[in-house]
Amino acid sequence: MIFVPIVFRLMRLLPAVLLCPALFVLASCSAFRAEGPETPAGAEPESASETSSAEPAKSVVEISAPLVIPPPPDYANPASWVRTGGPDPAPPEFEVFYIYPTLFQNKLRPVMDHRFERIRTKADNYIGLTFGLLTDPAHPLKLYAPFVRQADYSTALETDFAADLNGTLLQYGIEDTKTAFEYYMKFFHTPGVPFILVGHSQGASDLYELLRASPEITPESGFAAAYLAGLPKKTAKEIERDFAGRGIRLGKGADDTGVILTWNTVAEDAGDNIFTVPGGAVINPVNWKTDDTPADLSDSQDTAYYYVSEKEPAGTFKASLLDGAHADPARGAMVVGLPGDSQYDASAQMGEGIFHSNDIFFFAGFLRENMVRRAAAWRAKHPAPPAE
C-alpha cells in the first residue's frame, strides 16, 4: 500500500508523525489536533471552541465545553473498520485482530470519533506502517482492525490506568473492542485458523479487558497469543489471577500458545513511569525469556525507531546496534541500551529513558518472526480434522 506523507505540527510532550523516504513512523501516543471546523458524517457541526487546537497534556483535564460522546461504530458497516482481512481469498496462516494505541489529543472532544477524516487517515497510516513491519510476505496473515472510541492522550494519562476502568472515558474503547471482536468472530474469522491479538498502550489495555471479559476466548477457539506491548501496570500475579482456570496464562517461552505477552521498554537508568510497576509482567521480545538473561542481538534484523525532530527523520536500524536487551522482573520492565548520543530515544518524549512509543518498533523483526512461530505451534496442537 502506498502512503501519502502528511506533515503534522509537533507538540511538546506528545509523539508526532515522522517522515523519511523509506519509512513513515508515528509515535504510539501521537496527537490529533482539531485545528479548524470539521464535521463528521452524520454529526452536528461543531462550535469554534470545540475545534480549537489542543494544548499540551496536563495532569488534570478541564473540559469547558459539553462532553461529546460519539455514537458507537456499527461494525456491520465497512466504514467502521480500518482493515478487514485482505484481497486474497485463500485462508492465511493466521489472523490478527489489532487495536491501535492512543492516536490523538483533544481535551475538548476527548473521545475518538472515527467519522472525522483526519482520524481515519491517521489510523490507516499508523496501521499500515506497523503491519508493514510486522508482516512477512512468506507467511500470509489477514488483519482485522476496527475503529474504537479511545480516550485522548491527556484523558488516558489522567486515569493512571487504574484497576477498574469502568466509569472512565476509557470504557468506550473497551466496549467497542468487545463488540468489534464479537463481530469479527461471527463474520470474519475462518474456523481452524489461529488468531493473534495485537495491541499497544491503550490498545493493549482494551484487549486485556476483552480477554478478561470473554471466557469464550480459549486456545480451542483459535486463540494463539496476545501481544500486549506497553500494557500499563499489570503484575504477573494479577494476570495469573484474572485468567486462572481459563487455559490462558503468561507466556514463558518462544512458542507457547494461549498466552499473554507483554513488556514496557526503558533504559537502564530510567526513572519511574506510569506504565511499569515493581513485579510487573514482562517478557523479553527478543529471546522470549522472563528472567534477566541478555538477548543475543547478533541477529541483525531490521527494527525501527522514531525520533521527534523536524531535522532528524524516523527510520530503521539493525537490532545489533542495541547495546544489550534484557528483561528486569523486579522492575517489571524490558531494559535496552542505546548507542551513545543515540537518535533512537524519541527525544525523551515520555520521560527520560522511557521508550514506551518504541515498544513495538524496537523489536519489529523479532515480533514478525515470533508471530509466525506461535501460529505454527498452535496449528501443531490443533490439527485440522481430516476432510470427509
C-alpha positions in Angstrom: 0.0 0.0 0.0 1.3 3.5 -0.9 1.1 6.1 1.8 0.8 9.8 1.1 3.1 11.7 3.5 1.2 14.1 5.8 3.1 16.6 7.9 1.6 17.4 11.4 2.8 20.1 13.7 4.9 18.7 16.6 3.6 19.1 20.1 5.6 19.3 23.2 5.5 16.1 25.3 3.5 14.3 22.6 4.9 12.0 19.9 4.0 13.0 16.4 4.1 11.8 12.8 7.6 11.3 11.4 8.7 11.1 7.8 11.5 9.6 5.9 11.8 8.3 2.3 11.7 4.7 3.3 9.5 4.7 6.5 6.6 6.6 7.9 6.6 6.1 11.7 4.0 7.5 14.1 4.6 7.6 17.9 2.2 5.4 19.9 0.6 8.4 21.7 0.7 10.8 18.8 -1.6 13.9 18.6 -4.6 14.6 16.5 -5.4 18.3 16.6 -8.8 19.7 15.6 -7.4 22.8 14.0 -10.5 24.0 12.2 -14.2 23.4 11.8 -14.8 19.8 10.6 -18.0 17.9 10.8 -18.0 14.1 10.9 -20.5 12.4 8.6 -23.9 12.3 10.3 -22.9 14.7 13.1 -24.0 18.2 14.1 -21.5 21.0 13.2 -19.0 21.8 16.0 -18.7 25.2 17.5 -15.4 27.1 17.1 -14.5 26.3 20.8 -14.8 22.6 20.2 -12.4 22.7 17.3 -9.6 24.8 18.9 -6.1 23.4 19.0 -5.4 21.0 21.8 -2.9 22.2 24.4 0.0 20.1 25.8 -1.1 17.4 28.2 -1.9 18.5 31.8 -2.3 16.3 34.8 -6.0 17.3 35.1 -8.2 17.8 32.1 -10.7 20.6 32.3 -13.5 20.4 29.8 -15.3 23.7 29.4 -17.5 22.6 26.5 -20.2 19.9 26.8 -18.8 16.5 26.7 -19.3 14.9 23.3 -19.6 11.1 23.2 -19.8 9.9 19.6 -22.1 7.0 18.8 -20.6 3.6 18.8 -19.3 2.3 15.5 -21.6 0.0 13.5 -19.3 -2.9 12.7 -21.7 -4.2 10.0 -20.7 -1.0 8.1 -17.2 -1.4 6.4 -16.5 2.2 7.3 -16.2 1.2 10.9 -13.1 -0.9 10.1 -9.6 0.3 9.3 -8.7 -3.2 7.9 -10.9 -6.2 7.2 -8.7 -9.1 6.1 -7.2 -8.7 2.6 -7.9 -9.3 -1.1 -6.5 -12.9 -1.1 -9.5 -15.3 -0.6 -7.2 -18.2 0.4 -7.0 -19.0 4.1 -4.0 -17.3 5.8 -1.5 -19.0 8.1 -3.1 -16.9 10.9 -5.3 -13.9 11.5 -4.5 -10.8 13.6 -7.1 -8.7 15.5 -5.4 -5.4 16.2 -6.3 -2.4 18.4 -4.3 0.8 17.8 -2.7 2.9 20.6 -3.7 6.4 21.6 -3.7 8.4 18.4 -5.0 11.9 19.2 -5.0 14.7 21.7 -8.1 16.9 22.0 -9.3 17.8 25.5 -12.5 19.4 24.2 -13.5 16.2 22.4 -11.7 13.6 24.4 -13.4 10.5 23.0 -12.3 9.5 19.5 -14.8 9.9 16.7 -13.9 7.8 13.7 -16.2 9.8 11.4 -13.5 12.6 11.3 -11.4 12.2 8.1 -8.2 13.2 9.9 -8.7 10.4 12.5 -9.4 7.9 9.8 -6.3 8.9 7.8 -4.1 8.8 10.9 -5.4 5.3 12.0 -4.9 4.0 8.4 -1.4 5.3 8.1 -0.4 4.1 11.6 -1.7 0.6 11.0 -0.2 0.4 7.5 3.2 1.3 8.9 3.0 -1.1 11.9 2.0 -4.1 9.8 4.4 -3.2 7.0 7.0 -4.0 9.7 5.1 -7.0 11.2 4.0 -8.9 8.1 6.2 -11.5 6.5 5.2 -12.0 2.8 6.2 -15.6 3.0 3.7 -16.2 5.8 0.5 -14.5 4.9 -1.8 -13.2 7.6 -5.2 -11.4 7.5 -5.5 -8.3 9.5 -8.7 -7.1 11.2 -8.6 -3.7 12.8 -11.7 -1.8 14.0 -12.1 1.8 14.8 -12.8 2.2 18.5 -13.7 5.2 20.6 -10.5 5.6 22.6 -9.8 8.4 25.0 -7.4 11.1 24.1 -3.8 11.3 25.4 -4.5 13.6 28.4 -7.6 11.7 29.5 -5.8 8.3 29.2 -2.9 9.6 31.4 -5.3 11.1 33.9 -6.9 7.7 34.6 -3.5 6.3 35.5 -4.8 3.1 34.1 -6.4 2.2 37.4 -7.6 -1.4 38.1 -11.2 -0.5 37.4 -11.7 1.5 34.2 -15.5 1.4 34.3 -16.9 4.9 34.7 -13.8 6.4 33.0 -13.7 7.6 29.4 -11.6 4.6 28.6 -14.7 2.4 28.9 -15.9 3.4 25.4 -12.8 1.9 23.7 -13.1 -1.2 25.8 -16.8 -1.6 24.9 -16.1 -1.1 21.2 -13.2 -3.6 21.3 -15.6 -6.2 22.7 -18.3 -5.5 20.1 -15.9 -5.5 17.2 -14.3 -8.8 18.3 -17.7 -10.5 18.5 -18.4 -9.3 15.0 -15.0 -10.5 13.8 -15.5 -13.9 15.3 -19.0 -14.2 13.8 -18.5 -12.9 10.3 -14.7 -12.8 9.5 -12.8 -15.4 11.4 -12.0 -18.6 9.5 -12.6 -21.7 11.7 -9.5 -23.7 12.1 -7.2 -20.7 11.6 -5.4 -19.4 14.6 -5.9 -15.8 15.6 -3.5 -13.5 17.4 -4.4 -10.3 19.3 -2.0 -7.4 19.0 -2.3 -4.0 20.7 -0.1 -1.3 22.1 -0.6 1.0 25.1 -4.3 1.9 25.4 -5.0 -0.6 22.7 -3.2 -3.3 24.8 -5.4 -2.3 27.7 -8.5 -2.6 25.6 -7.5 -6.1 24.5 -6.7 -7.1 28.0 -10.2 -6.2 29.2 -11.6 -8.1 26.2 -9.7 -11.2 27.2 -10.7 -10.8 30.8 -14.4 -10.4 30.0 -14.6 -13.2 27.3 -14.4 -16.7 28.7 -15.2 -18.0 25.1 -11.7 -16.9 24.1 -9.6 -20.0 24.6 -6.9 -21.9 22.7 -9.6 -24.3 21.5 -11.5 -21.4 19.9 -8.4 -20.3 17.9 -6.6 -18.1 20.3 -2.8 -18.4 19.8 -1.3 -15.4 21.6 -1.9 -11.8 22.7 1.0 -9.4 22.1 0.0 -6.6 24.5 3.0 -4.3 24.1 3.1 -1.4 26.6 0.3 -2.8 28.7 0.2 -0.4 31.7 0.6 -1.5 35.3 -0.3 -5.2 35.3 1.6 -7.5 37.6 2.3 -11.1 36.8 0.3 -12.2 39.9 -2.7 -10.1 38.8 -2.7 -11.6 35.3 -2.4 -15.1 36.7 -5.4 -14.4 39.0 -7.5 -12.9 36.2 -7.1 -15.9 34.0 -7.0 -18.8 36.5 -8.8 -21.8 35.1 -9.1 -20.3 31.6 -6.3 -22.0 29.7 -4.7 -18.6 29.3 -1.5 -17.7 31.0 1.6 -15.5 30.8 4.0 -16.6 28.1 7.3 -18.1 29.3 8.9 -19.1 26.0 9.2 -18.5 22.3 6.5 -20.9 21.1 4.0 -21.5 23.9 0.4 -20.7 22.9 -2.7 -19.4 24.6 -0.5 -16.9 26.2 -0.3 -13.2 27.1 3.0 -11.5 26.2 3.7 -8.0 27.5 6.7 -5.6 28.1 7.4 -2.0 28.7 10.7 -0.7 27.3 13.0 1.5 29.3 16.7 2.4 29.6 18.8 1.0 32.5 18.8 4.3 34.3 15.2 5.3 33.6 13.1 6.6 36.4 9.6 5.7 37.5 6.8 6.0 34.9 3.1 5.3 34.6 3.5 2.1 32.6 5.6 -0.1 34.9 5.2 -1.3 38.4 7.5 -3.5 40.6 6.7 -7.1 39.8 5.1 -6.1 36.6 4.6 -8.8 33.9 7.4 -8.7 31.4 8.8 -11.0 28.7 11.8 -10.2 26.5 10.5 -9.8 22.9 13.9 -10.8 21.5 14.8 -14.1 23.3 11.3 -14.7 24.9 12.6 -15.2 28.4 11.1 -13.8 31.5 14.3 -13.6 33.5 17.2 -11.2 33.1 19.0 -13.4 30.5 20.6 -11.0 28.0 19.3 -11.3 24.5 21.6 -12.2 21.6 21.4 -9.3 19.3 23.8 -10.5 16.7 20.8 -11.4 14.5 20.7 -8.1 12.7 17.0 -7.9 12.0 15.6 -4.7 10.8 13.9 -2.8 13.5 12.5 0.7 13.6 12.6 3.9 15.7 11.0 7.2 15.7 12.6 10.5 16.6 10.7 13.7 17.2 12.6 16.3 15.3 11.9 18.2 12.2 15.5 17.7 11.0 16.1 14.0 12.1 13.6 11.7 10.4 12.5 8.3 11.6 13.9 5.2 10.1 15.3 1.7 10.6 18.4 0.3 12.2 19.8 -3.1 12.8 19.0 -4.7 16.2 22.7 -5.5 16.6 23.2 -1.7 17.2 21.3 -2.0 20.5 23.7 -2.1 23.5 22.1 -5.0 25.3 18.5 -6.0 25.9 17.1 -7.9 28.9 14.0 -8.3 31.0 14.1 -6.9 34.6 11.4 -8.8 36.5 11.9 -6.7 39.7 11.1 -3.5 37.8 8.6 -5.1 35.5 10.4 -3.6 32.5 12.2 -4.5 29.3 15.6 -2.8 29.5 17.6 -1.8 26.4 20.8 0.0 25.9 21.2 2.5 23.1 24.3 3.7 21.4 25.9 6.9 22.8 24.3 10.1 21.6 21.6 8.0 20.0 18.8 9.4 18.0 16.6 6.4 18.7 15.3 7.6 22.1 12.5 9.7 20.7 13.9 12.8 22.4 12.6 11.6 25.8 9.0 12.3 24.8 7.5 10.1 27.6 10.2 10.9 30.1 14.0 10.3 30.2 14.7 6.7 29.3 11.1 5.8 28.8 10.8 4.2 25.3 7.1 3.4 25.5 6.4 4.6 22.0 9.0 2.2 20.6 7.7 -0.9 22.4 6.8 -2.5 19.1 9.1 -0.6 16.7 12.4 -1.6 18.5 11.5 -5.3 18.2 9.6 -5.4 14.9 11.7 -8.0 13.2 11.6 -10.3 16.2 7.8 -9.9 16.7 7.2 -10.7 13.0 9.2 -13.9 13.3 7.6 -14.9 16.5 4.0 -14.5 15.4 4.7 -16.9 12.6 6.3 -19.3 15.1 3.4 -19.2 17.6 0.8 -19.6 14.9 2.6 -22.7 13.6 2.8 -24.1 17.2 -1.0 -23.6 17.6 -1.7 -25.4 14.4 0.6 -28.3 15.5 -1.5 -28.6 18.7 -4.9 -28.2 16.9 -4.6 -30.0 13.6 -7.5 -29.6 11.2 -9.8 -32.5 11.1 -9.5 -34.8 8.0 -11.6 -33.9 5.1 -14.7 -36.1 4.6 
